[in-house]
Amino acid sequence: MDFPQIEGLRNIVLDLGGVLYAIDVDLTAKALAKLAGPNAQPLSPEAQVFHDFEMGKLGDAAFRDQLRAALDSECDDIALDAAWNALLLGPIPNRLEYVRRLSEKYRVILLSNTNTIHEKVWRPECESMFALMEKLWFSFDLDMRKPNPEIYAHVLDAMEMRPEESLFFDDSLANIEGAKSIGMEGVCINPSDSTHFENACLNLL
């Protein structure tokens, strides 16, 4: 399997879901469907309400209200949050050790599209992994989300990292292409292949 060879590589930028943390979006889709009423609107993963929540344009309460309206549901916050969080499966085994090894050789940061309801679940679960990273960047703090090129440029500028010295790991090809558009290199991780991330890391160590 081919991985990019970057002369002068100094920086590793890691996504969270699908790279370090296991997710299954179908589980949330199914859980929300069980809450839906007879006049529910179809909701794709790319629905604007989800993007707005990830970019911090909606608070938790406003997001829940919009989601309930789309679902034609009167469910309470606890049931809605449980369905919304159903996709979160926990840190992927062995990723902590690879992040540790990468952090001994490179500057390692996190850049994730996520939201404040999911954060309540994954943050305590990932505390030891996050402690190994120089900085955590989340879409809901930035008013931007991947694959917008501006989010990569903003993060690298804030970190004083050069794009040509930076490698980005994500499980979305669109997000990889966004990073490449500002001069970074990328590895599109296959979440269904448990060895893909490990082999990509070993190629750098």
N, C-alpha and C positions, 0 to 999 in steps of 0.2 A: 504494500500500500504506500503510495507516494504522499509525502508531507513536504510543505515548503521549507526550503533551506534559506535562511536569512542571515547574511553576513552582518555581524554587529548587533545581533538580537539582544535587547536588554529588557524588554517589557512584555509581560504576558497579561492579557485582558481576558477574563473568564466570564461567561454567562453563568446563570444559576440553574434555572429549570431545564432539564434535559441534558445538562453537562455535569453538574455537581449534585443536583437534587432531582430525584425521580418524580415525574409527573405523568398523568394520563388524563388528557382533556376530555376524553369520552366519558369518564366517570362523572365529571361535573355536568356535562350535557345531559346525561341520563338522570342525574339527581335533580337538576332543575326541571326536566320534563315531568317528573313525578309531582312537582309543586304547581304545574301549570294549570290554569283554568281553561274553560271552553273557548275563550276569545284570545288566547295567547298569540303573540306575534312571533314569527320565526326569528331566532337569534343566531347569527353566525359568530364564530370566534373573532371576526373582524368588525363586529358591530360597533358603532361609534360610542355607545355607552361604555364599552369595555376599554376602548382607547382613551376616552376622557378620564376614566377612573385611574388608569395606569399613568396618565400624565399629571395626576393630582388636580385636575379641574373639577372633580367631584369629591366631596367628603364621603365618609362611610354611609352616613344617613341618607344623603342625596342619592348615592349609588343604589342603595337598597330600595329606595322609593321608586327610582326609574326602572330597576329590574323587576320589582313587584308589578309595576304597571305593564311592562312588556309581557310578563308571564300571566297577567290577569289572575294574580294570586293575592290572597290575604294572609299568607303565612307570616309567622313572627320572625324577628331578627335571628333568633337562634337556629331555626330551621333553615332560613335562607343562607346564613353563613355556613352551616354544615354542608349544604348542597354546593355552595360556591367553593368551599375548601376541599371538596371530595377528590379533586385531582392531585392533591398534595400527598405524596407517598413517602417522603423522607429522604435524607441524604443517601446518596449512592455509596454502597460499600467500597472501601479502599480509596475513595477520592481524597479523603483527608490526608493520607500519606503522600499522595502524588502532589497535592498542593504544597505540603510541607517541603518536599524535595525541590519543587520549582522555586519556592520562595527563598531557598538557600543559594540559588544561582541567578535569579532574575527579580526585577520589581514585579510584583503580582497585585493586580487590582481586580475588582468585580464590577461588571456593568450589566444590569438586569432590567428588563421590562417586568414590572410586578406592581403590586398594589398593597394598600395598608391593611386590608382584611387578611390577605394571605400572609402578610408580614408577621402577624401575631402567631402563626404556626411555624413558619420556617426559621424565623430569627433565633428563637431559643434552641432549636434543633441544630443550627449551624454555627453556634457560638464559637466552638473550638476551631472550626475551619476558618471563620471570618477573622479570628485573632491572628492568623498567619498572613493576612493580606494587608497591604499598605493602606488601602482605601476602598470603601464600598460606595458604589454609585447606583442609584435607583431612579427609574423613570419618574416616579411620583414626586421626587424631590427636584427634578430638573425641568418639569413642564415640557419634556420631549420624550420620544421613545424611539427605539430602533425600528426600522432601518434608516431613519432620517440621518443623513450625513452630519447634521449639525451636532447631534449628541456625541458622536465619536470625537469630532473636532473640539468640542467644549471640554470633554473629559481629558483628552490628551494635553490640551493647552493648560488646563488647571494643574495637571500633574507634571508639566514640563517634560513630556514624553514626545519623542519624534515618531511620526507615523511609520517611517521606514525601518524603525528599530522595534516595532511593536507587532505582536501576533495575537489575533483574536480567536477565541474558541466559542462557537455557538452551535446550536442544533438547528438553526434556521438558515437556509441558503440565502434568503433575502437579507437577513441581518449581516451575513458574511459579505455580501455584495455591497451593502452600505458602508461597511468598514473599509473595503477595498477601494471604494470611490474617493476616500481621502488619503490613500497611499499606504494603508495597513495591509498586512497579509492575514489570511484566515484559514482556519480548519473547521469544516462543517462536520460536527460530531454526529455519528449515527447512534441514537439512544438505544436502539435495539441490539447493538453489538457492544457487549460489555468490555471488549478488548480495544475498541477503537480509540477511546480517550487515553487509555493506558499506553498504547503503542505510540500515540502522538507525543505523549509526555516523555517516554523513553527515548524518542528521537531527539529530544532537546537536552537530555541529562547526560 
